[in-house]
Amino acid sequence: MGEQSLTKSSTIDSVNAYVFYATQDAYACSIMVNVLLLKTIFHTRYRIVVLVSHEVSEQYHSSLQALGATVVEEEPMPLHPDSISYYHGCLLKLAAFRMHEIDPRLRRVLVLDSDQLILQSLDHLFDYPPADFLAPSAYWIDDSCLSSTLMLIQPSRELWGLVRRAMANISSQQYDMDLINVLFHDPSVRLPGSYVTLNSHWEDKNLPSWFESKSTLESLASDWDLYSLYLQAHVIHFTAVGKPWTYDMDTVQRMKPYAHDLLLKQWERWRSVALVTCPTGVLDNV
């Protein structure tokens, strides 16, 4: 199904593509939210491919295709037998390194985690100078650590060989981001931190290390800085409270009464789009 639909795609650009992945319906719903934003708000010029494992229902296959995404069935490489079950299926993300096999036309792919919210157009990333791999720092861990939540990749046989061997020899303490840091620990160029901004900054009212604050002496980030951070962020990653499909707005307000209003705004935006876009079952109210 995946190969045929990729071949039939009629798009402005055929050598670049966004790639998402999902191993559960809830994550597939979040992909639908971002696909809709990319297409209707940011008017992307590029194709969107979604890698799905067998756990994703046919209902979501059809719904993603109806939005114009190409669905490719792909099973993730297994983790180590002693790994934490929460991360089951996370290596499906790294199948994006073999997109040159899935569609030989592709020269560059932008791989995104699904539990995020795209706030600005990302099309310009495809215009970056050629590089096998680019990603932002996982600044909340250490500026030297790479994040795997957004990766700009030039797929190739050589690169896929490196990734495939690393997955085949994965240890019990390694997951997708660990492998990325083993393989690409010293890239010459990194993407800015605005491409992976944690939403917890609006929960705890603090600022990421990459953000230049105008009020550095304050213990808590000012409203001005938090609004500026929101305007600068290209993609936010849902870490505060949980995932946006787990709690409705009323519950989040009760759980986090002192959080910044923008935390609720992000939550509301995701849930409002999901409510009118995703098949029934993931959520039934904002």
Secondary structure, 3 states (H helix, E strand, C coil): CHHHHHHHCCCCEEEEEEEEEECCHHHHHHHHHHHHHHHHHCCCCEEEEEEECCCCCHHHHHHHHHCCCEEEECCCCCCCCCCCHHHCCHHHHHHHHHHHHHCCCCCEEEEECCCEEECCCCHHHHHCCCCCEECEECCCCCCCCECCCEEEECCCHHHHHHHHHHHHCCCCCCCHHHHHHHHCCCCCCCECHHHCEECCHHHHCCCCCCCCCCCCCCCCCCHHHHHHHHHHCCEEECCCCCCCCCCCHHHHHHHCCCCCHHHHHHHHHHHHHHHHHCCCCCCCCC
